[in-house]
Amino acid sequence: MTDTILHFKATSRQAFSQFIELLRQDLAQNPQNWENKTLDDFLAAVSSYTEDIQGYYDNTSAGVNADLADWQIFADIFKGATIYE
């Protein structure tokens, strides 16, 4: 995953759309870096990571309440789903 994706800030709907496009490009260019390459596997990981993301925020002392969703939380879920098992 590129630094651009790792450090991307999705502060709006438009920014989130740009983030999703960056993910799509990254999958096309670097599929070896993705744990979940099929849509079925990716959506299963999105579902699981959505359940577990509060633990990620707590473990990294991010100070984020995942129940108060914003565009960045959605981006974090999609980013996490690329490697989540």
Buried (B, 14 or more C-beta within 10 A) or exposed (E): BBEEBEEBEBEEEEBBEBBBEBBEEBBEEEEEEBEBEEEEBBEBBBEBBBEEBBEBBEEEEEEBEBEEEBBBBBBBBBBBBBEBE
